Amino acid sequence: MVRKCCSNCFFDKALKLQINSIGRISRCHYCGTNDASTINIDQLYILISPLLEVIDNLFEEDNDGYSLFQILSNEFKLFNINTHEEIIEHALQHRQDLTHKKYKSFPTDTQNQWEAFKYELKHNNRFFPQIEIYRDAFLESGNLFEKFTEVIEQLNYDITTSDTLFRARISDNALHHPDMKKPPLDKVTIGRANPDGISYLYTAEKLETALTEVRPSNGQTVYIACLKVKQDINVINLCDPKKDISFISLSSTDDFHKILKLVNLLDAFAKELSLPVLPNRSHLDYIPTQFITEFFKNLGGIDGLMFNSSFGNGYNLVIFDQDKIDIPHDVPIKQLKIMGMQPNFTEL
């Protein structure tokens, strides 16, 4: 019996598109999906072989390392979390030389890229970095700039007029709809995305996320408003860059090793956005995330960033231009008094 895999077995967008375009409707032998677009398992090898060759050439072998399936799953987010390792064993039945190998994780120089970038901005050159990755990827004249913008485009995410966002503020005085906008310039403080003196609108996808992000103490009052976009906007989704970037679509390039550096930098940047920072270190530790945020903002066509909450509950959105956001007056602002473990909502 010829085994078949389907597009649902994978996260990689380009691979899913390829399977959907050439596949036939059938039952998947690996995830069990009925009436899915499937291909014969030997066809899978042909589709992913460029990425397999890149891994075999770039990744260092290590007898105590990770299997090819683990590398493809963990580092390249190729497979759906429910996909089992046998899919690679069957797809590479004629390439046992690959299935028996084990590799170290991402090449060391790609892992160190973010730390070197942060050090350059924090301690060497804050406004005109002299590090190679900056010259290659962040300047329009750089040899990786075009490819970097292509990678970023894969992270585009639409916030539509049907979505609801939430904004929370702590206050001893009653707050009303006009008070729930971004901080005025004379009161804005440093944030993970904004430098001191530049004001962005920080929002969240869930009421609970907005609440936890402001970190209220017992006895404080939190005001929470519902927000809507006036028209669909585009943000960069940094919740899981490796899952949303298609490595299959990038694996044929001669600069794949450098692209891995860029993806790893984006992934590290995304994780850093979600890390709580000690107040006495924020002025320094926020500089790298502020720098890259400013780069995104000035690329054009990007209205904000979406990233995981510091507290592991939903995601946050930073909106650059609050004029694209509406705070509907017909939706009451919620008032929350923090009283021990049983907070109570009231509507103003």
Secondary structure, 3 states (H helix, E strand, C coil): CCCEEEHHHECCHHHHHHHHHHCEEECCCCCCCCCEEEEEHHHHHHHHHHHHHHHHHHCCEEEEEEEHHHHHHHHCCCECCCCCCHHHHHHCCCCHHHHCCEECCCCHHHHCHHHHHHHHHHHHCCCCCCCHHHHHHCCCCCCCHHHHHHHHHCCEEEECCCCCEEEEEECCCCCCHHHHCCCCCCCCCCCCCCCCCCCCEEEECCHHHHHHHCCCCCCCEEEEEEEEECCCEEEEECCCHHHHCCCCCCCCCCCHHHHHHHHHHHHHHHHHHCCCCCHHHHHHHCHHHHHHHHHHHCCCCCCEEEEECCCCCCEEEEECCHHHEECCCCCCCEEEECCCCCCEEEEC
